[in-house]
């Protein structure tokens, strides 16, 4: 059983990550372009004062973009390659399929994550606990994004429609909320609108871990709790409510 699960996960990684990175390396530029373009713009506009915040924002945006990118990949495999029809007819469950594809997206994001990690080491002063907090926030927001990407991939009829959903969600989750900047920059009462997005909680956790903001222990626990609720709810919707068989 374990061997079958491992082979199913490996198949997803080979199809969706290794193949693309080997045969279409130019696609990796897109993975790097979006988070780094925001980082550069924010750094220039702030004259370097928000460099550290922008690095953390780029890390979070990379996780969001690649998690949501699952939508386009799954839509292509479902509608163009008809792969999902074979998966549905195989012993592979929706959970294993989703897990394998999520791991493949994470591997695909490695070049961007490695470069951003180097920048974080150079420009951020992080304690071991701070590193764990940032990584944890990245993992949680990646789970949220993967769940959303998988859910919408089962609803879209073609890749073009999937790209539209992906671009819209990426903007809503990572460009508009205070990911590349501090939430204190948003005037009241509009600041409360930012908390509609789960990325706001991930950004607050990361920014607090690096010392850019100081939030109380109570609010920090609340951020983690709300982020966990987002992850659980979206995962439930993705696995239980997606049109997995109706393709």
ROVOLUM-588479 format. One record per residue (C-alpha): residue number from 1; x, y, z; residue in one letter. Coordinates in nm, 4 decimals, always signed. Layout:
N
> NUM, X, Y, Z, a
...
***
This chain:
247
> 1, +0.0000, +0.0000, +0.0000, x
> 2, +0.2776, +0.2439, +0.0954, x
> 3, +0.4644, +0.1583, -0.2243, x
> 4, +0.1530, +0.2303, -0.4323, x
> 5, +0.1018, +0.5671, -0.2629, x
> 6, +0.4688, +0.6572, -0.3149, x
> 7, +0.4520, +0.5642, -0.6832, x
> 8, +0.1347, +0.7709, -0.7279, x
> 9, +0.2977, +1.0731, -0.5637, x
> 10, +0.6121, +1.0281, -0.7732, x
> 11, +0.4065, +1.0111, -1.0919, x
> 12, +0.2474, +1.3480, -1.0137, x
> 13, +0.5866, +1.5042, -0.9415, x
> 14, +0.7381, +1.3699, -1.2628, x
> 15, +0.4463, +1.4792, -1.4806, x
> 16, +0.3858, +1.8235, -1.3346, x
> 17, +0.7288, +1.9400, -1.2136, x
> 18, +1.0256, +1.7452, -1.3447, x
> 19, +0.8945, +1.7253, -1.7022, x
> 20, +0.8154, +2.0972, -1.7179, x
> 21, +1.1436, +2.2059, -1.5580, x
> 22, +1.3435, +1.9816, -1.7906, x
> 23, +1.1657, +2.0458, -2.1202, x
> 24, +1.0336, +2.3998, -2.0701, x
> 25, +1.2803, +2.5794, -1.8416, x
> 26, +1.1586, +2.9176, -1.9690, x
> 27, +0.8447, +2.8612, -1.7588, x
> 28, +1.0581, +2.8980, -1.4470, x
> 29, +1.1037, +3.2655, -1.5372, x
> 30, +0.7354, +3.3233, -1.4639, x
> 31, +0.7809, +3.1679, -1.1198, x
> 32, +1.0576, +3.4179, -1.0465, x
> 33, +0.9140, +3.7201, -1.2274, x
> 34, +0.6016, +3.8016, -1.0262, x
> 35, +0.7344, +3.7914, -0.6667, x
> 36, +1.0649, +3.9568, -0.7584, x
> 37, +0.9004, +4.2330, -0.9623, x
> 38, +0.6877, +4.3315, -0.6622, x
> 39, +0.9945, +4.3101, -0.4382, x
> 40, +1.1944, +4.5438, -0.6633, x
> 41, +0.9120, +4.7965, -0.7065, x
> 42, +0.8308, +4.8132, -0.3346, x
> 43, +1.1996, +4.8445, -0.2458, x
> 44, +1.2531, +5.1306, -0.4919, x
> 45, +0.9374, +5.3166, -0.3878, x
> 46, +1.0236, +5.2881, -0.0184, x
> 47, +1.3908, +5.3717, -0.0897, x
> 48, +1.4962, +5.0476, +0.0715, x
> 49, +1.3035, +5.0855, +0.3964, x
> 50, +1.0640, +4.8018, +0.3092, x
> 51, +1.3218, +4.5657, +0.1623, x
> 52, +1.2898, +4.3153, +0.4458, x
> 53, +0.9104, +4.3289, +0.4407, x
> 54, +0.9143, +4.2848, +0.0626, x
> 55, +1.1385, +3.9766, +0.0909, x
> 56, +0.8885, +3.8176, +0.3278, x
> 57, +0.6081, +3.9255, +0.0972, x
> 58, +0.7816, +3.7627, -0.1979, x
> 59, +0.8128, +3.4377, -0.0027, x
> 60, +0.4420, +3.4394, +0.0756, x
> 61, +0.3468, +3.5407, -0.2783, x
> 62, +0.5571, +3.2580, -0.4215, x
> 63, +0.3656, +3.0086, -0.2103, x
> 64, +0.0323, +3.1629, -0.3082, x
> 65, +0.1145, +3.1855, -0.6794, x
> 66, +0.2396, +2.8289, -0.7021, x
> 67, -0.0456, +2.6956, -0.4931, x
> 68, -0.2978, +2.8674, -0.7192, x
> 69, -0.0891, +2.7631, -1.0198, x
> 70, -0.2087, +2.4135, -0.9468, x
> 71, -0.5387, +2.5250, -1.0970, x
> 72, -0.3950, +2.5847, -1.4432, x
> 73, -0.1897, +2.2643, -1.4394, x
> 74, -0.4803, +2.0498, -1.3254, x
> 75, -0.7120, +2.2145, -1.5764, x
> 76, -0.4665, +2.1351, -1.8556, x
> 77, -0.4279, +1.7750, -1.7438, x
> 78, -0.8042, +1.7368, -1.7011, x
> 79, -0.9382, +1.9106, -2.0116, x
> 80, -0.6543, +1.8763, -2.2632, x
> 81, -0.4723, +1.5591, -2.1623, x
> 82, -0.7783, +1.3815, -2.0145, x
> 83, -0.5495, +1.2543, -1.7386, x
> 84, -0.8068, +1.3031, -1.4642, x
> 85, -1.0366, +1.0516, -1.6347, x
> 86, -0.7647, +0.7899, -1.5902, x
> 87, -0.7033, +0.8990, -1.2313, x
> 88, -1.0741, +0.8711, -1.1467, x
> 89, -1.0783, +0.5190, -1.2889, x
> 90, -0.7664, +0.4187, -1.0953, x
> 91, -0.7176, +0.3360, -0.7243, x
> 92, -0.5762, +0.6869, -0.6739, x
> 93, -0.7916, +0.8935, -0.4388, x
> 94, -0.8552, +1.2654, -0.4676, x
> 95, -0.6425, +1.3198, -0.1567, x
> 96, -0.3384, +1.1389, -0.3008, x
> 97, -0.3806, +1.3126, -0.6356, x
> 98, -0.4038, +1.6540, -0.4687, x
> 99, -0.1044, +1.5813, -0.2432, x
> 100, +0.1160, +1.4683, -0.5302, x
> 101, +0.0297, +1.7680, -0.7449, x
> 102, +0.0851, +2.0031, -0.4492, x
> 103, +0.4327, +1.8586, -0.3894, x
> 104, +0.5095, +1.9037, -0.7585, x
> 105, +0.4155, +2.2724, -0.7368, x
> 106, +0.6403, +2.3105, -0.4330, x
> 107, +0.9332, +2.1543, -0.6212, x
> 108, +0.8605, +2.3826, -0.9157, x
> 109, +0.8852, +2.6831, -0.6809, x
> 110, +1.2232, +2.5781, -0.5379, x
> 111, +1.4412, +2.8085, -0.7557, x
> 112, +1.2463, +3.1156, -0.6425, x
> 113, +1.2344, +2.9989, -0.2814, x
> 114, +1.6096, +2.9344, -0.2720, x
> 115, +1.6901, +3.2819, -0.4063, x
> 116, +1.4491, +3.4459, -0.1633, x
> 117, +1.5883, +3.2406, +0.1253, x
> 118, +1.9367, +3.3702, +0.0428, x
> 119, +1.8049, +3.7284, +0.0461, x
> 120, +1.6318, +3.6586, +0.3781, x
> 121, +1.9588, +3.5371, +0.5307, x
> 122, +2.1397, +3.8474, +0.4043, x
> 123, +1.8851, +4.1149, +0.4955, x
> 124, +1.6715, +3.9788, +0.7801, x
> 125, +1.7660, +3.9249, +1.1418, x
> 126, +1.5836, +3.6079, +1.2350, x
> 127, +1.5937, +3.3869, +1.5402, x
> 128, +1.5416, +3.0098, +1.5034, x
> 129, +1.1869, +3.0594, +1.6331, x
> 130, +1.1357, +3.3371, +1.3788, x
> 131, +1.2475, +3.1090, +1.0954, x
> 132, +1.0098, +2.8372, +1.2119, x
> 133, +0.7247, +3.0899, +1.2325, x
> 134, +0.7834, +3.2185, +0.8789, x
> 135, +0.8148, +2.8687, +0.7334, x
> 136, +0.5006, +2.7627, +0.9182, x
> 137, +0.3061, +3.0598, +0.7840, x
> 138, +0.4290, +2.9813, +0.4318, x
> 139, +0.3187, +2.6191, +0.4622, x
> 140, -0.0248, +2.7178, +0.5906, x
> 141, -0.0894, +2.9703, +0.3143, x
> 142, +0.0368, +2.7200, +0.0583, x
> 143, -0.2215, +2.4678, +0.1816, x
> 144, -0.4938, +2.7314, +0.1478, x
> 145, -0.3812, +2.8209, -0.2050, x
> 146, -0.3509, +2.4578, -0.3168, x
> 147, -0.7014, +2.3834, -0.1893, x
> 148, -0.8417, +2.6831, -0.3765, x
> 149, -0.6491, +2.5916, -0.6906, x
> 150, -0.7739, +2.2334, -0.6846, x
> 151, -1.1347, +2.3377, -0.6210, x
> 152, -1.1469, +2.5865, -0.9085, x
> 153, -0.9673, +2.3474, -1.1440, x
> 154, -1.2583, +2.1059, -1.1154, x
> 155, -1.5020, +2.3820, -1.2111, x
> 156, -1.3231, +2.5343, -1.5095, x
> 157, -1.3988, +2.4148, -1.8595, x
> 158, -1.0663, +2.5075, -2.0184, x
> 159, -0.7195, +2.6396, -1.9431, x
> 160, -0.7999, +2.9972, -2.0508, x
> 161, -1.0827, +3.0182, -1.7988, x
> 162, -0.8513, +2.8687, -1.5380, x
> 163, -0.5886, +3.1380, -1.6019, x
> 164, -0.8547, +3.4046, -1.5491, x
> 165, -0.9526, +3.2599, -1.2117, x
> 166, -0.5868, +3.2157, -1.1170, x
> 167, -0.4926, +3.5740, -1.1984, x
> 168, -0.7928, +3.7097, -1.0132, x
> 169, -0.7286, +3.5009, -0.7018, x
> 170, -0.3567, +3.5784, -0.7015, x
> 171, -0.4284, +3.9527, -0.7099, x
> 172, -0.6899, +3.9280, -0.4342, x
> 173, -0.4688, +3.7139, -0.2100, x
> 174, -0.1188, +3.8532, -0.2581, x
> 175, -0.1179, +4.1891, -0.4368, x
> 176, -0.3928, +4.3832, -0.2578, x
> 177, -0.3555, +4.2631, +0.1069, x
> 178, -0.0654, +4.3919, +0.3223, x
> 179, +0.1814, +4.1249, +0.2125, x
> 180, +0.4523, +4.3488, +0.0660, x
> 181, +0.3834, +4.6296, +0.3096, x
> 182, +0.2749, +4.6705, +0.6721, x
> 183, -0.0908, +4.6663, +0.7639, x
> 184, -0.0370, +4.9863, +0.9599, x
> 185, -0.0074, +5.1633, +0.6244, x
> 186, -0.3802, +5.1052, +0.5688, x
> 187, -0.5925, +5.3783, +0.7296, x
> 188, -0.8819, +5.2887, +0.9557, x
> 189, -1.1511, +5.1666, +0.9087, x
> 190, -1.0357, +5.0161, +0.5766, x
> 191, -0.7762, +4.8133, +0.7657, x
> 192, -1.0450, +4.5678, +0.8734, x
> 193, -1.1109, +4.4764, +0.5094, x
> 194, -0.7586, +4.3363, +0.4847, x
> 195, -0.8474, +4.0636, +0.7342, x
> 196, -1.0865, +3.9083, +0.4840, x
> 197, -0.7813, +3.7606, +0.3094, x
> 198, -0.5939, +3.4688, +0.4705, x
> 199, -0.2636, +3.6093, +0.3429, x
> 200, -0.2995, +3.9012, +0.5842, x
> 201, -0.2652, +3.6619, +0.8792, x
> 202, +0.0336, +3.4849, +0.7222, x
> 203, +0.1992, +3.8214, +0.6548, x
> 204, +0.1404, +3.9406, +1.0110, x
> 205, +0.2972, +3.6232, +1.1496, x
> 206, +0.6016, +3.6639, +0.9239, x
> 207, +0.6399, +4.0358, +0.9887, x
> 208, +0.6138, +3.9829, +1.3632, x
> 209, +0.8733, +3.7046, +1.3457, x
> 210, +1.1192, +3.9420, +1.1783, x
> 211, +1.0467, +4.2287, +1.4181, x
> 212, +0.8804, +4.4614, +1.1655, x
> 213, +0.5647, +4.4729, +1.3758, x
> 214, +0.4930, +4.3806, +1.7350, x
> 215, +0.1675, +4.2028, +1.8063, x
> 216, +0.0551, +4.0568, +2.1344, x
> 217, +0.0677, +3.6864, +2.2092, x
> 218, -0.3116, +3.6780, +2.2040, x
> 219, -0.3288, +3.8317, +1.8562, x
> 220, -0.0505, +3.6026, +1.7346, x
> 221, -0.2404, +3.2956, +1.8541, x
> 222, -0.5503, +3.4384, +1.6866, x
> 223, -0.3602, +3.4797, +1.3580, x
> 224, -0.2437, +3.1176, +1.3674, x
> 225, -0.5903, +2.9944, +1.4606, x
> 226, -0.7674, +3.1836, +1.1818, x
> 227, -0.5065, +3.0746, +0.9281, x
> 228, -0.5538, +2.7124, +1.0381, x
> 229, -0.9309, +2.7471, +1.0043, x
> 230, -0.8891, +2.8820, +0.6504, x
> 231, -0.6675, +2.5839, +0.5643, x
> 232, -0.9040, +2.3241, +0.7118, x
> 233, -1.2159, +2.4752, +0.5556, x
> 234, -1.0657, +2.5127, +0.2088, x
> 235, -0.9167, +2.1631, +0.2207, x
> 236, -1.2557, +2.0219, +0.3168, x
> 237, -1.4198, +2.2064, +0.0290, x
> 238, -1.1489, +2.0949, -0.2139, x
> 239, -1.1682, +1.7268, -0.1238, x
> 240, -1.5385, +1.6887, -0.0424, x
> 241, -1.7159, +1.9447, -0.2573, x
> 242, -1.5116, +1.9575, -0.5781, x
> 243, -1.6573, +1.8081, -0.8957, x
> 244, -1.3997, +1.5291, -0.8871, x
> 245, -1.5883, +1.2668, -1.0860, x
> 246, -1.8165, +1.4912, -1.2942, x
> 247, -1.5706, +1.5900, -1.5692, x
***
